[in-house]
Amino acid sequence: MTTLLPTAAVSVPSVLVVLPTPPGKGLPPDTVIAGLPLLRRIVLAATRAGFERILVHPGACPEPRLLEGTGAVVLDGGAGTPSPDRVVLLPVNVLPQARWLRGLREM
């Protein structure tokens, strides 16, 4: 008989990268949903899901004010590439639940 002991979850540094969608596909990132812009909702869900870094492609962030007060940063030429952490890519026209993002982060 084999006894399995519970193991602690391995914490892997994680990065969420928010990508633009093709023009005319889906809602724009500044679309207000229940009082908050879509992009801001994505960033807040990623924060609740435990992502250490949230990077936003410039094409997914038409207005820098959408990210004010969050830990998200817009990628620029000097930002470099994400280190070999857990990387999750999300198009800006998807409204995720923190639970989904947490599941992806912990895979």
Contacts in CASP RR format, 6 or more apart in sequence:
PFRMAT RR
TARGET T0000
AUTHOR 0000-0000-0000
METHOD contacts of the structure
MODEL  1
MTTLLPTAAVSVPSVLVVLPTPPGKGLPPDTVIAGLPLLRRIVLAATRAG
FERILVHPGACPEPRLLEGTGAVVLDGGAGTPSPDRVVLLPVNVLPQARW
LRGLREM
9 106 0 8 1.000
12 85 0 8 1.000
12 86 0 8 1.000
12 105 0 8 1.000
13 52 0 8 1.000
13 53 0 8 1.000
13 83 0 8 1.000
13 85 0 8 1.000
13 86 0 8 1.000
14 50 0 8 1.000
14 51 0 8 1.000
14 52 0 8 1.000
14 53 0 8 1.000
14 85 0 8 1.000
14 86 0 8 1.000
14 87 0 8 1.000
14 88 0 8 1.000
14 105 0 8 1.000
15 51 0 8 1.000
15 52 0 8 1.000
15 53 0 8 1.000
15 54 0 8 1.000
15 55 0 8 1.000
15 82 0 8 1.000
15 83 0 8 1.000
15 85 0 8 1.000
15 86 0 8 1.000
15 87 0 8 1.000
15 88 0 8 1.000
16 46 0 8 1.000
16 49 0 8 1.000
16 51 0 8 1.000
16 53 0 8 1.000
16 54 0 8 1.000
16 55 0 8 1.000
16 88 0 8 1.000
16 90 0 8 1.000
16 101 0 8 1.000
16 105 0 8 1.000
17 55 0 8 1.000
17 56 0 8 1.000
17 57 0 8 1.000
17 75 0 8 1.000
17 82 0 8 1.000
17 87 0 8 1.000
17 88 0 8 1.000
17 89 0 8 1.000
17 90 0 8 1.000
18 39 0 8 1.000
18 42 0 8 1.000
18 43 0 8 1.000
18 54 0 8 1.000
18 55 0 8 1.000
18 56 0 8 1.000
18 57 0 8 1.000
18 60 0 8 1.000
18 61 0 8 1.000
18 72 0 8 1.000
18 90 0 8 1.000
18 91 0 8 1.000
18 92 0 8 1.000
19 57 0 8 1.000
19 60 0 8 1.000
19 89 0 8 1.000
19 90 0 8 1.000
19 91 0 8 1.000
19 92 0 8 1.000
20 57 0 8 1.000
20 59 0 8 1.000
20 60 0 8 1.000
20 91 0 8 1.000
20 92 0 8 1.000
21 60 0 8 1.000
21 91 0 8 1.000
21 92 0 8 1.000
21 93 0 8 1.000
25 93 0 8 1.000
26 93 0 8 1.000
27 38 0 8 1.000
27 93 0 8 1.000
28 38 0 8 1.000
28 62 0 8 1.000
29 37 0 8 1.000
29 38 0 8 1.000
29 39 0 8 1.000
29 60 0 8 1.000
29 61 0 8 1.000
29 62 0 8 1.000
29 66 0 8 1.000
29 92 0 8 1.000
29 93 0 8 1.000
30 37 0 8 1.000
30 38 0 8 1.000
30 39 0 8 1.000
30 62 0 8 1.000
30 63 0 8 1.000
30 66 0 8 1.000
31 37 0 8 1.000
31 38 0 8 1.000
32 38 0 8 1.000
33 41 0 8 1.000
33 95 0 8 1.000
36 44 0 8 1.000
37 66 0 8 1.000
38 92 0 8 1.000
38 93 0 8 1.000
38 95 0 8 1.000
39 56 0 8 1.000
39 60 0 8 1.000
39 61 0 8 1.000
39 66 0 8 1.000
39 67 0 8 1.000
39 92 0 8 1.000
40 66 0 8 1.000
40 67 0 8 1.000
40 70 0 8 1.000
41 95 0 8 1.000
42 90 0 8 1.000
42 92 0 8 1.000
42 94 0 8 1.000
42 95 0 8 1.000
42 96 0 8 1.000
43 54 0 8 1.000
43 56 0 8 1.000
43 67 0 8 1.000
43 70 0 8 1.000
43 71 0 8 1.000
43 72 0 8 1.000
44 70 0 8 1.000
45 96 0 8 1.000
45 97 0 8 1.000
45 98 0 8 1.000
45 101 0 8 1.000
46 54 0 8 1.000
46 72 0 8 1.000
46 90 0 8 1.000
46 96 0 8 1.000
46 98 0 8 1.000
46 101 0 8 1.000
47 54 0 8 1.000
47 70 0 8 1.000
47 71 0 8 1.000
48 98 0 8 1.000
48 101 0 8 1.000
48 102 0 8 1.000
49 98 0 8 1.000
49 99 0 8 1.000
49 100 0 8 1.000
49 101 0 8 1.000
49 102 0 8 1.000
49 103 0 8 1.000
49 105 0 8 1.000
50 101 0 8 1.000
50 102 0 8 1.000
50 105 0 8 1.000
51 88 0 8 1.000
51 101 0 8 1.000
51 105 0 8 1.000
52 85 0 8 1.000
53 73 0 8 1.000
53 82 0 8 1.000
53 85 0 8 1.000
54 70 0 8 1.000
54 71 0 8 1.000
54 72 0 8 1.000
54 73 0 8 1.000
55 72 0 8 1.000
55 73 0 8 1.000
55 74 0 8 1.000
55 75 0 8 1.000
55 79 0 8 1.000
55 82 0 8 1.000
56 67 0 8 1.000
56 72 0 8 1.000
56 73 0 8 1.000
56 74 0 8 1.000
56 75 0 8 1.000
56 92 0 8 1.000
57 74 0 8 1.000
57 75 0 8 1.000
57 92 0 8 1.000
58 74 0 8 1.000
58 75 0 8 1.000
58 76 0 8 1.000
60 91 0 8 1.000
60 92 0 8 1.000
61 67 0 8 1.000
61 74 0 8 1.000
64 74 0 8 1.000
67 73 0 8 1.000
67 74 0 8 1.000
73 79 0 8 1.000
86 105 0 8 1.000
86 107 0 8 1.000
88 101 0 8 1.000
88 104 0 8 1.000
88 105 0 8 1.000
90 96 0 8 1.000
90 101 0 8 1.000
END
